[in-house]
Amino acid sequence: MLLARGMLRTSTRTCLRRPPVVHTAVRGFAKKKKKGNKADAAPKKSKGADAAPSSAEAVDIFAPAFDAPLVEGLDKTIAHLEHALKTMRGGDVNAELFDACSVEAYGDRQPLATVAHVAVASPTLVRISCFDPQLAPAVAAAVEQLEGLGLNPSVSGGDVVVPIPRPSAEQRAALAKAAGAAAEEAKKHARNHRRDAHDLLKKALGVSEDDVRAKQKAIDALVDAASKTIGAIADAKKKDIEDRN
């Protein structure tokens, strides 16, 4: 009887025990991306209009645009020479002698022609009438600082009086030499423009050798003509300087 009760208690305890909890780890897997169509993919940049231009581009050597840099450069070189020679006193005194003059006026540098009128009173005297009389001292200072002229202006009311002394033989020789040096510098610039034009010609594609040689001759002809013009301008200026009485 007691044994039966003990067995009953044991079985009861066994039945009342909770079953062990089993934890199961669930592993997740990322879904594979579906392969889309090639049309949905980002388009790749193609070598087209947006691509960087090649270092050797086709150049139309017969188009006016090809000669434009050369012609413009030669014209600027000649114009610069003419401007430089104007500041050299020749046989006749004229207002162009003061073209390079700039005046400190109203907080900025102004060309003399915008603040005053230049008049040649005699072969040895120039009178500068200032539009604003208060600028006369500044105009006088600017005229005195003109390089290579050695002028000694004076203020008279709202005018600036500039005596133009006759240069000595030594001064005329120095001016003529300076004119020749300016011409040689201009010819050097012209040769540089020729070199740039030939370099551009080397980049031309699809052009026959005969056309290239013809274009080289045309470039040389333009530069040679500009050099002759430069020489003629300088010779005329030197003659004007040396013939001054």
C-alpha positions as protocol buffer text, in pm:
chain_id: "A"
residue {
  index: 1
  type: MET
  ca { x: 0 y: 0 z: 0 }
}
residue {
  index: 2
  type: LEU
  ca { x: 274 y: 238 z: 99 }
}
residue {
  index: 3
  type: LEU
  ca { x: 475 y: 132 z: -205 }
}
residue {
  index: 4
  type: ALA
  ca { x: 178 y: 209 z: -428 }
}
residue {
  index: 5
  type: ARG
  ca { x: 139 y: 551 z: -275 }
}
residue {
  index: 6
  type: GLY
  ca { x: 509 y: 624 z: -327 }
}
residue {
  index: 7
  type: MET
  ca { x: 490 y: 522 z: -685 }
}
residue {
  index: 8
  type: LEU
  ca { x: 180 y: 736 z: -729 }
}
residue {
  index: 9
  type: ARG
  ca { x: 351 y: 1040 z: -587 }
}
residue {
  index: 10
  type: THR
  ca { x: 654 y: 982 z: -806 }
}
residue {
  index: 11
  type: SER
  ca { x: 443 y: 950 z: -1116 }
}
residue {
  index: 12
  type: THR
  ca { x: 243 y: 1256 z: -1024 }
}
residue {
  index: 13
  type: ARG
  ca { x: 556 y: 1465 z: -981 }
}
residue {
  index: 14
  type: THR
  ca { x: 689 y: 1340 z: -1307 }
}
residue {
  index: 15
  type: CYS
  ca { x: 372 y: 1437 z: -1489 }
}
residue {
  index: 16
  type: LEU
  ca { x: 361 y: 1783 z: -1337 }
}
residue {
  index: 17
  type: ARG
  ca { x: 713 y: 1873 z: -1456 }
}
residue {
  index: 18
  type: ARG
  ca { x: 721 y: 2127 z: -1747 }
}
residue {
  index: 19
  type: PRO
  ca { x: 877 y: 2008 z: -2067 }
}
residue {
  index: 20
  type: PRO
  ca { x: 1210 y: 2169 z: -2156 }
}
residue {
  index: 21
  type: VAL
  ca { x: 1191 y: 2471 z: -2386 }
}
residue {
  index: 22
  type: VAL
  ca { x: 1383 y: 2426 z: -2706 }
}
residue {
  index: 23
  type: HIS
  ca { x: 1496 y: 2748 z: -2880 }
}
residue {
  index: 24
  type: THR
  ca { x: 1527 y: 2714 z: -3253 }
}
residue {
  index: 25
  type: ALA
  ca { x: 1734 y: 2975 z: -3440 }
}
residue {
  index: 26
  type: VAL
  ca { x: 1580 y: 3070 z: -3770 }
}
residue {
  index: 27
  type: ARG
  ca { x: 1837 y: 3184 z: -4027 }
}
residue {
  index: 28
  type: GLY
  ca { x: 1721 y: 3439 z: -4274 }
}
residue {
  index: 29
  type: PHE
  ca { x: 1849 y: 3456 z: -4628 }
}
residue {
  index: 30
  type: ALA
  ca { x: 1856 y: 3776 z: -4838 }
}
residue {
  index: 31
  type: LYS
  ca { x: 1655 y: 3756 z: -5149 }
}
residue {
  index: 32
  type: LYS
  ca { x: 1854 y: 3748 z: -5465 }
}
residue {
  index: 33
  type: LYS
  ca { x: 1806 y: 4048 z: -5683 }
}
residue {
  index: 34
  type: LYS
  ca { x: 1647 y: 3974 z: -6008 }
}
residue {
  index: 35
  type: LYS
  ca { x: 1857 y: 4045 z: -6307 }
}
residue {
  index: 36
  type: GLY
  ca { x: 1706 y: 4341 z: -6479 }
}
residue {
  index: 37
  type: ASN
  ca { x: 1714 y: 4422 z: -6844 }
}
residue {
  index: 38
  type: LYS
  ca { x: 2016 y: 4596 z: -6988 }
}
residue {
  index: 39
  type: ALA
  ca { x: 1793 y: 4885 z: -7081 }
}
residue {
  index: 40
  type: ASP
  ca { x: 1720 y: 4950 z: -6709 }
}
residue {
  index: 41
  type: ALA
  ca { x: 2089 y: 4979 z: -6624 }
}
residue {
  index: 42
  type: ALA
  ca { x: 2253 y: 5320 z: -6606 }
}
residue {
  index: 43
  type: PRO
  ca { x: 2375 y: 5412 z: -6951 }
}
residue {
  index: 44
  type: LYS
  ca { x: 2748 y: 5435 z: -6991 }
}
residue {
  index: 45
  type: LYS
  ca { x: 2902 y: 5749 z: -7130 }
}
residue {
  index: 46
  type: SER
  ca { x: 2990 y: 5699 z: -7489 }
}
residue {
  index: 47
  type: LYS
  ca { x: 3263 y: 5867 z: -7681 }
}
residue {
  index: 48
  type: GLY
  ca { x: 3050 y: 6116 z: -7860 }
}
residue {
  index: 49
  type: ALA
  ca { x: 2984 y: 6489 z: -7857 }
}
residue {
  index: 50
  type: ASP
  ca { x: 3040 y: 6505 z: -7477 }
}
residue {
  index: 51
  type: ALA
  ca { x: 3378 y: 6337 z: -7496 }
}
residue {
  index: 52
  type: ALA
  ca { x: 3695 y: 6548 z: -7469 }
}
residue {
  index: 53
  type: PRO
  ca { x: 3826 y: 6654 z: -7805 }
}
residue {
  index: 54
  type: SER
  ca { x: 4130 y: 6479 z: -7939 }
}
residue {
  index: 55
  type: SER
  ca { x: 4465 y: 6655 z: -7923 }
}
residue {
  index: 56
  type: ALA
  ca { x: 4486 y: 6636 z: -8300 }
}
residue {
  index: 57
  type: GLU
  ca { x: 4165 y: 6782 z: -8438 }
}
residue {
  index: 58
  type: ALA
  ca { x: 4078 y: 6828 z: -8800 }
}
residue {
  index: 59
  type: VAL
  ca { x: 4154 y: 7181 z: -8912 }
}
residue {
  index: 60
  type: ASP
  ca { x: 4026 y: 7340 z: -9231 }
}
residue {
  index: 61
  type: ILE
  ca { x: 4334 y: 7525 z: -9349 }
}
residue {
  index: 62
  type: PHE
  ca { x: 4138 y: 7698 z: -9624 }
}
residue {
  index: 63
  type: ALA
  ca { x: 3877 y: 7852 z: -9393 }
}
residue {
  index: 64
  type: PRO
  ca { x: 3914 y: 8223 z: -9305 }
}
residue {
  index: 65
  type: ALA
  ca { x: 3909 y: 8124 z: -8936 }
}
residue {
  index: 66
  type: PHE
  ca { x: 4245 y: 7950 z: -8978 }
}
residue {
  index: 67
  type: ASP
  ca { x: 4421 y: 8273 z: -9081 }
}
residue {
  index: 68
  type: ALA
  ca { x: 4233 y: 8491 z: -8831 }
}
residue {
  index: 69
  type: PRO
  ca { x: 4475 y: 8448 z: -8533 }
}
residue {
  index: 70
  type: LEU
  ca { x: 4777 y: 8516 z: -8755 }
}
residue {
  index: 71
  type: VAL
  ca { x: 4627 y: 8824 z: -8922 }
}
residue {
  index: 72
  type: GLU
  ca { x: 4499 y: 8964 z: -8592 }
}
residue {
  index: 73
  type: GLY
  ca { x: 4834 y: 8908 z: -8423 }
}
residue {
  index: 74
  type: LEU
  ca { x: 5027 y: 9080 z: -8703 }
}
residue {
  index: 75
  type: ASP
  ca { x: 4786 y: 9377 z: -8702 }
}
residue {
  index: 76
  type: LYS
  ca { x: 4826 y: 9420 z: -8326 }
}
residue {
  index: 77
  type: THR
  ca { x: 5204 y: 9404 z: -8357 }
}
residue {
  index: 78
  type: ILE
  ca { x: 5208 y: 9680 z: -8618 }
}
residue {
  index: 79
  type: ALA
  ca { x: 4963 y: 9894 z: -8419 }
}
residue {
  index: 80
  type: HIS
  ca { x: 5177 y: 9858 z: -8106 }
}
residue {
  index: 81
  type: LEU
  ca { x: 5486 y: 9969 z: -8296 }
}
residue {
  index: 82
  type: GLU
  ca { x: 5309 y: 10274 z: -8437 }
}
residue {
  index: 83
  type: HIS
  ca { x: 5190 y: 10369 z: -8089 }
}
residue {
  index: 84
  type: ALA
  ca { x: 5542 y: 10336 z: -7947 }
}
residue {
  index: 85
  type: LEU
  ca { x: 5699 y: 10548 z: -8222 }
}
residue {
  index: 86
  type: LYS
  ca { x: 5449 y: 10829 z: -8166 }
}
residue {
  index: 87
  type: THR
  ca { x: 5617 y: 10908 z: -7836 }
}
residue {
  index: 88
  type: MET
  ca { x: 5948 y: 10971 z: -8015 }
}
residue {
  index: 89
  type: ARG
  ca { x: 5988 y: 11332 z: -8120 }
}
residue {
  index: 90
  type: GLY
  ca { x: 6033 y: 11370 z: -8492 }
}
residue {
  index: 91
  type: GLY
  ca { x: 6057 y: 11666 z: -8723 }
}
residue {
  index: 92
  type: ASP
  ca { x: 5705 y: 11793 z: -8656 }
}
residue {
  index: 93
  type: VAL
  ca { x: 5549 y: 11840 z: -8313 }
}
residue {
  index: 94
  type: ASN
  ca { x: 5193 y: 11708 z: -8301 }
}
residue {
  index: 95
  type: ALA
  ca { x: 4929 y: 11609 z: -8048 }
}
residue {
  index: 96
  type: GLU
  ca { x: 5004 y: 11240 z: -8102 }
}
residue {
  index: 97
  type: LEU
  ca { x: 5318 y: 11296 z: -7898 }
}
residue {
  index: 98
  type: PHE
  ca { x: 5093 y: 11280 z: -7589 }
}
residue {
  index: 99
  type: ASP
  ca { x: 4883 y: 10977 z: -7683 }
}
residue {
  index: 100
  type: ALA
  ca { x: 5060 y: 10762 z: -7423 }
}
residue {
  index: 101
  type: CYS
  ca { x: 4996 y: 11014 z: -7145 }
}
residue {
  index: 102
  type: SER
  ca { x: 4753 y: 10911 z: -6870 }
}
residue {
  index: 103
  type: VAL
  ca { x: 4643 y: 11138 z: -6584 }
}
residue {
  index: 104
  type: GLU
  ca { x: 4549 y: 11057 z: -6226 }
}
residue {
  index: 105
  type: ALA
  ca { x: 4197 y: 11203 z: -6214 }
}
residue {
  index: 106
  type: TYR
  ca { x: 3889 y: 11132 z: -6005 }
}
residue {
  index: 107
  type: GLY
  ca { x: 4048 y: 10834 z: -5835 }
}
residue {
  index: 108
  type: ASP
  ca { x: 4159 y: 10658 z: -6151 }
}
residue {
  index: 109
  type: ARG
  ca { x: 4403 y: 10681 z: -6442 }
}
residue {
  index: 110
  type: GLN
  ca { x: 4244 y: 10860 z: -6737 }
}
residue {
  index: 111
  type: PRO
  ca { x: 4379 y: 10910 z: -7091 }
}
residue {
  index: 112
  type: LEU
  ca { x: 4488 y: 11269 z: -7142 }
}
residue {
  index: 113
  type: ALA
  ca { x: 4240 y: 11313 z: -7429 }
}
residue {
  index: 114
  type: THR
  ca { x: 3947 y: 11255 z: -7191 }
}
residue {
  index: 115
  type: VAL
  ca { x: 4041 y: 11535 z: -6951 }
}
residue {
  index: 116
  type: ALA
  ca { x: 4212 y: 11793 z: -7175 }
}
residue {
  index: 117
  type: HIS
  ca { x: 4262 y: 11922 z: -7528 }
}
residue {
  index: 118
  type: VAL
  ca { x: 4612 y: 11929 z: -7678 }
}
residue {
  index: 119
  type: ALA
  ca { x: 4697 y: 12210 z: -7923 }
}
residue {
  index: 120
  type: VAL
  ca { x: 5028 y: 12282 z: -8096 }
}
residue {
  index: 121
  type: ALA
  ca { x: 5088 y: 12655 z: -8052 }
}
residue {
  index: 122
  type: SER
  ca { x: 5421 y: 12659 z: -8238 }
}
residue {
  index: 123
  type: PRO
  ca { x: 5693 y: 12418 z: -8353 }
}
residue {
  index: 124
  type: THR
  ca { x: 5843 y: 12447 z: -8005 }
}
residue {
  index: 125
  type: LEU
  ca { x: 5536 y: 12492 z: -7783 }
}
residue {
  index: 126
  type: VAL
  ca { x: 5229 y: 12287 z: -7693 }
}
residue {
  index: 127
  type: ARG
  ca { x: 4937 y: 12414 z: -7485 }
}
residue {
  index: 128
  type: ILE
  ca { x: 4712 y: 12168 z: -7303 }
}
residue {
  index: 129
  type: SER
  ca { x: 4372 y: 12306 z: -7198 }
}
residue {
  index: 130
  type: CYS
  ca { x: 4216 y: 12111 z: -6911 }
}
residue {
  index: 131
  type: PHE
  ca { x: 3839 y: 12064 z: -6911 }
}
residue {
  index: 132
  type: ASP
  ca { x: 3854 y: 12084 z: -6531 }
}
residue {
  index: 133
  type: PRO
  ca { x: 4106 y: 12355 z: -6429 }
}
residue {
  index: 134
  type: GLN
  ca { x: 4167 y: 12177 z: -6100 }
}
residue {
  index: 135
  type: LEU
  ca { x: 4330 y: 11890 z: -6292 }
}
residue {
  index: 136
  type: ALA
  ca { x: 4602 y: 12113 z: -6439 }
}
residue {
  index: 137
  type: PRO
  ca { x: 4866 y: 12015 z: -6177 }
}
residue {
  index: 138
  type: ALA
  ca { x: 4792 y: 11643 z: -6232 }
}
residue {
  index: 139
  type: VAL
  ca { x: 4816 y: 11687 z: -6609 }
}
residue {
  index: 140
  type: ALA
  ca { x: 5149 y: 11867 z: -6575 }
}
residue {
  index: 141
  type: ALA
  ca { x: 5284 y: 11586 z: -6357 }
}
residue {
  index: 142
  type: ALA
  ca { x: 5171 y: 11323 z: -6608 }
}
residue {
  index: 143
  type: VAL
  ca { x: 5335 y: 11507 z: -6899 }
}
residue {
  index: 144
  type: GLU
  ca { x: 5660 y: 11541 z: -6707 }
}
residue {
  index: 145
  type: GLN
  ca { x: 5665 y: 11166 z: -6645 }
}
residue {
  index: 146
  type: LEU
  ca { x: 5638 y: 11074 z: -7015 }
}
residue {
  index: 147
  type: GLU
  ca { x: 5925 y: 10836 z: -7079 }
}
residue {
  index: 148
  type: GLY
  ca { x: 6194 y: 10939 z: -7322 }
}
residue {
  index: 149
  type: LEU
  ca { x: 6068 y: 11294 z: -7383 }
}
residue {
  index: 150
  type: GLY
  ca { x: 6226 y: 11492 z: -7099 }
}
residue {
  index: 151
  type: LEU
  ca { x: 5957 y: 11762 z: -7102 }
}
residue {
  index: 152
  type: ASN
  ca { x: 5929 y: 12041 z: -6843 }
}
residue {
  index: 153
  type: PRO
  ca { x: 5565 y: 12160 z: -6837 }
}
residue {
  index: 154
  type: SER
  ca { x: 5429 y: 12449 z: -6632 }
}
residue {
  index: 155
  type: VAL
  ca { x: 5078 y: 12534 z: -6509 }
}
residue {
  index: 156
  type: SER
  ca { x: 4915 y: 12855 z: -6626 }
}
residue {
  index: 157
  type: GLY
  ca { x: 4564 y: 12886 z: -6483 }
}
residue {
  index: 158
  type: GLY
  ca { x: 4369 y: 12591 z: -6617 }
}
residue {
  index: 159
  type: ASP
  ca { x: 4623 y: 12524 z: -6893 }
}
residue {
  index: 160
  type: VAL
  ca { x: 4950 y: 12337 z: -6906 }
}
residue {
  index: 161
  type: VAL
  ca { x: 5223 y: 12493 z: -7119 }
}
residue {
  index: 162
  type: VAL
  ca { x: 5479 y: 12248 z: -7259 }
}
residue {
  index: 163
  type: PRO
  ca { x: 5796 y: 12380 z: -7426 }
}
residue {
  index: 164
  type: ILE
  ca { x: 5929 y: 12137 z: -7686 }
}
residue {
  index: 165
  type: PRO
  ca { x: 6305 y: 12186 z: -7708 }
}
residue {
  index: 166
  type: ARG
  ca { x: 6486 y: 12091 z: -8025 }
}
residue {
  index: 167
  type: PRO
  ca { x: 6682 y: 11770 z: -7968 }
}
residue {
  index: 168
  type: SER
  ca { x: 7058 y: 11770 z: -8006 }
}
residue {
  index: 169
  type: ALA
  ca { x: 7240 y: 11555 z: -8262 }
}
residue {
  index: 170
  type: GLU
  ca { x: 7316 y: 11300 z: -7991 }
}
residue {
  index: 171
  type: GLN
  ca { x: 6951 y: 11286 z: -7886 }
}
residue {
  index: 172
  type: ARG
  ca { x: 6838 y: 11240 z: -8245 }
}
residue {
  index: 173
  type: ALA
  ca { x: 7083 y: 10953 z: -8292 }
}
residue {
  index: 174
  type: ALA
  ca { x: 6957 y: 10789 z: -7972 }
}
residue {
  index: 175
  type: LEU
  ca { x: 6595 y: 10828 z: -8084 }
}
residue {
  index: 176
  type: ALA
  ca { x: 6670 y: 10679 z: -8425 }
}
residue {
  index: 177
  type: LYS
  ca { x: 6843 y: 10384 z: -8259 }
}
residue {
  index: 178
  type: ALA
  ca { x: 6543 y: 10334 z: -8029 }
}
residue {
  index: 179
  type: ALA
  ca { x: 6310 y: 10336 z: -8330 }
}
residue {
  index: 180
  type: GLY
  ca { x: 6519 y: 10066 z: -8496 }
}
residue {
  index: 181
  type: ALA
  ca { x: 6517 y: 9855 z: -8177 }
}
residue {
  index: 182
  type: ALA
  ca { x: 6138 y: 9885 z: -8153 }
}
residue {
  index: 183
  type: ALA
  ca { x: 6108 y: 9766 z: -8514 }
}
residue {
  index: 184
  type: GLU
  ca { x: 6330 y: 9464 z: -8448 }
}
residue {
  index: 185
  type: GLU
  ca { x: 6117 y: 9372 z: -8148 }
}
residue {
  index: 186
  type: ALA
  ca { x: 5805 y: 9396 z: -8362 }
}
residue {
  index: 187
  type: LYS
  ca { x: 5961 y: 9168 z: -8625 }
}
residue {
  index: 188
  type: LYS
  ca { x: 6040 y: 8917 z: -8352 }
}
residue {
  index: 189
  type: HIS
  ca { x: 5673 y: 8913 z: -8251 }
}
residue {
  index: 190
  type: ALA
  ca { x: 5578 y: 8862 z: -8617 }
}
residue {
  index: 191
  type: ARG
  ca { x: 5805 y: 8558 z: -8638 }
}
residue {
  index: 192
  type: ASN
  ca { x: 5641 y: 8419 z: -8323 }
}
residue {
  index: 193
  type: HIS
  ca { x: 5302 y: 8452 z: -8492 }
}
residue {
  index: 194
  type: ARG
  ca { x: 5443 y: 8263 z: -8792 }
}
residue {
  index: 195
  type: ARG
  ca { x: 5558 y: 7980 z: -8564 }
}
residue {
  index: 196
  type: ASP
  ca { x: 5214 y: 7956 z: -8402 }
}
residue {
  index: 197
  type: ALA
  ca { x: 5049 y: 7936 z: -8745 }
}
residue {
  index: 198
  type: HIS
  ca { x: 5284 y: 7658 z: -8856 }
}
residue {
  index: 199
  type: ASP
  ca { x: 5215 y: 7467 z: -8533 }
}
residue {
  index: 200
  type: LEU
  ca { x: 4842 y: 7490 z: -8601 }
}
residue {
  index: 201
  type: LEU
  ca { x: 4900 y: 7368 z: -8956 }
}
residue {
  index: 202
  type: LYS
  ca { x: 5073 y: 7056 z: -8825 }
}
residue {
  index: 203
  type: LYS
  ca { x: 4747 y: 6956 z: -8652 }
}
residue {
  index: 204
  type: ALA
  ca { x: 4550 y: 6957 z: -8975 }
}
residue {
  index: 205
  type: LEU
  ca { x: 4410 y: 6615 z: -9064 }
}
residue {
  index: 206
  type: GLY
  ca { x: 4313 y: 6484 z: -9403 }
}
residue {
  index: 207
  type: VAL
  ca { x: 4515 y: 6746 z: -9592 }
}
residue {
  index: 208
  type: SER
  ca { x: 4748 y: 6657 z: -9874 }
}
residue {
  index: 209
  type: GLU
  ca { x: 5117 y: 6741 z: -9860 }
}
residue {
  index: 210
  type: ASP
  ca { x: 5079 y: 6974 z: -10155 }
}
residue {
  index: 211
  type: ASP
  ca { x: 4809 y: 7172 z: -9973 }
}
residue {
  index: 212
  type: VAL
  ca { x: 5023 y: 7191 z: -9660 }
}
residue {
  index: 213
  type: ARG
  ca { x: 5321 y: 7326 z: -9855 }
}
residue {
  index: 214
  type: ALA
  ca { x: 5098 y: 7580 z: -10030 }
}
residue {
  index: 215
  type: LYS
  ca { x: 4959 y: 7695 z: -9697 }
}
residue {
  index: 216
  type: GLN
  ca { x: 5307 y: 7726 z: -9547 }
}
residue {
  index: 217
  type: LYS
  ca { x: 5403 y: 7957 z: -9834 }
}
residue {
  index: 218
  type: ALA
  ca { x: 5087 y: 8162 z: -9778 }
}
residue {
  index: 219
  type: ILE
  ca { x: 5169 y: 8199 z: -9407 }
}
residue {
  index: 220
  type: ASP
  ca { x: 5525 y: 8304 z: -9485 }
}
residue {
  index: 221
  type: ALA
  ca { x: 5397 y: 8558 z: -9737 }
}
residue {
  index: 222
  type: LEU
  ca { x: 5170 y: 8720 z: -9476 }
}
residue {
  index: 223
  type: VAL
  ca { x: 5449 y: 8743 z: -9221 }
}
residue {
  index: 224
  type: ASP
  ca { x: 5701 y: 8874 z: -9478 }
}
residue {
  index: 225
  type: ALA
  ca { x: 5456 y: 9146 z: -9583 }
}
residue {
  index: 226
  type: ALA
  ca { x: 5405 y: 9247 z: -9219 }
}
residue {
  index: 227
  type: SER
  ca { x: 5781 y: 9258 z: -9163 }
}
residue {
  index: 228
  type: LYS
  ca { x: 5822 y: 9488 z: -9463 }
}
residue {
  index: 229
  type: THR
  ca { x: 5551 y: 9717 z: -9325 }
}
residue {
  index: 230
  type: ILE
  ca { x: 5727 y: 9724 z: -8990 }
}
residue {
  index: 231
  type: GLY
  ca { x: 6056 y: 9815 z: -9156 }
}
residue {
  index: 232
  type: ALA
  ca { x: 5894 y: 10090 z: -9363 }
}
residue {
  index: 233
  type: ILE
  ca { x: 5729 y: 10245 z: -9056 }
}
residue {
  index: 234
  type: ALA
  ca { x: 6058 y: 10244 z: -8865 }
}
residue {
  index: 235
  type: ASP
  ca { x: 6256 y: 10386 z: -9159 }
}
residue {
  index: 236
  type: ALA
  ca { x: 6006 y: 10671 z: -9200 }
}
residue {
  index: 237
  type: LYS
  ca { x: 6030 y: 10753 z: -8830 }
}
residue {
  index: 238
  type: LYS
  ca { x: 6410 y: 10746 z: -8830 }
}
residue {
  index: 239
  type: LYS
  ca { x: 6420 y: 10975 z: -9132 }
}
residue {
  index: 240
  type: ASP
  ca { x: 6181 y: 11215 z: -8959 }
}
residue {
  index: 241
  type: ILE
  ca { x: 6401 y: 11217 z: -8649 }
}
residue {
  index: 242
  type: GLU
  ca { x: 6731 y: 11263 z: -8835 }
}
residue {
  index: 243
  type: ASP
  ca { x: 6598 y: 11534 z: -9070 }
}
residue {
  index: 244
  type: ARG
  ca { x: 6476 y: 11757 z: -8786 }
}
residue {
  index: 245
  type: ASN
  ca { x: 6624 y: 12105 z: -8820 }
}
